[in-house]
Amino acid sequence: MKKIAIFISGRGSNLEAILEKKKRGQIDCDVAFVFSNKADAKGLEIARSYCIPTFIYDRKAFSSQNEFDDKILSLLEEHSVDIVVLAGFMMILSRSFIEKFNGRIINIHPSLLPSFPGLNSQRRALDYGVKFAGCTVHFVTPEVDSGPIILQDIIPVFDDDSEETLMLRILDREHIILPEALKIILEERYQIFGRRVVLSK
Ligand code: GRF
């Protein structure tokens, strides 16, 4: 069975969506551990409630990004992790880290990429006046929020939406497509042609 690690920095609702699907037997994998760069991330409590081991490293305790990344890499190697899921992990991993795990890291982003990469995507979508917003699961490449797209989902933007209401409606869809994309990757039901991820049944 494939092993995954889930990286978080905060609330952990996407983490919970994955753990719940796994509990119901809808995703078949071992969750080796949950990693957080924040000791107060709420998601750590969720991980513990599902009896998943947790690791927390604070970037400030390391003298360089490389040293920090190497520490995480050795954790992944020690646990023979096959796939890393970034589920609200608010840190940029180094190029060398990503290259070592090339094609085996996925990320959930709260916009229809390539629109609104980076931070505060929901607010920027609202301010821009788009009529549809959504979320994207993609492979992680060294350029932020730019890797090949695995799944996307869309929602309409309503005239009376606030950043909060839009964020929550997008989040509902994130909880569907992240576990679904993970399942596709675990079952190797895809091929990559350039930037295009073609899914098989
Ligand atoms: C989500 O909106 C995700 O798309 C973004 O960070 C947020 C994390 O939420 N990358 P949660 O911690 O999974 O609740």
Residues whose N, C-alpha, C, O or C-beta is under 5 A from the ligand:
A	BS01	GRF	G10 R11 G12 S13 N14 L15 A87 G88 I108 H109 P110
